[in-house]
Amino acid sequence: MSLLLNSAFTTDDVDVLRCVLDTWCAEKRIDIKSTEAQSAASAALDLFQSGHDTHDRLLIALRSRRSR
């Protein structure tokens, strides 16, 4: 996960991240508390910070990432 120094997330940003992660977990039938979901959350943060900052862009990018 990238360092989040000097990064400020708005309430809307957090809502987008959470909604995307919830959707991804539901699609994969993965518990939100699982290690795989934690990895996806980390990836989602990195993707969000690299410009995938809308619900649709972030979900598409998260779906297409390779599992670690």
N, C-alpha and C positions, 0 to 999 in steps of 0.2 A: 504494500500500500504506500502511496506517496505521502510525504509529510504534509500535514495540513497547516503548517505555519503560515501565518498571514492570510489564511483563508477564512472568509466569513460566509456562512450560509444563511440565507433568508429562510423564513418559515415556509415560503413557497418552494424553495429548493429542497428542503427536507421532505416536504409533502410529495414532490415529484420522485425523489429517491425512494421513499418508503412505498409509494404506490407501485413503482416499477418493480421493486424487490418483491412485494406481495404478489404481483401478477406473475413474475418469473417463477416464484416458488410454487404458486398454484398450478401453473402450466407443467412444471417438472414434478409436481406432487412431492415436494421437499418441505420438511419442517423448517420454519423460519429460524429456529434455534440451532439448526444443524451446522456442522462444520462447512458443508458445501454452501449453505446460505450465507455464512460468514464470509467465505471466499468471494461469493457473488457480490456481497455488499461492498467489500473492499474494491473489487473490480468496478462496480457501479460508481463509487466515489472517484476513482481514477478517470473513468470514462467521462463523468460529469465535468470534472475539472479540465479535461482536454477538449471540451466543446460540445459534447453530447448532452446539452443542457435543457432539452425538452423531453417530455414524456415519451413521445414517439421515437425520437432519435436515440434516447438512452435505452429504451426497451429493445430496439432493433440491434443496437451494439451489444447489449448484454446477451441477447439470444445468440449472437454469432460468435461470441468469444469462446475460446477453448477452455475446458475445465482444467484446473491445475491439480 
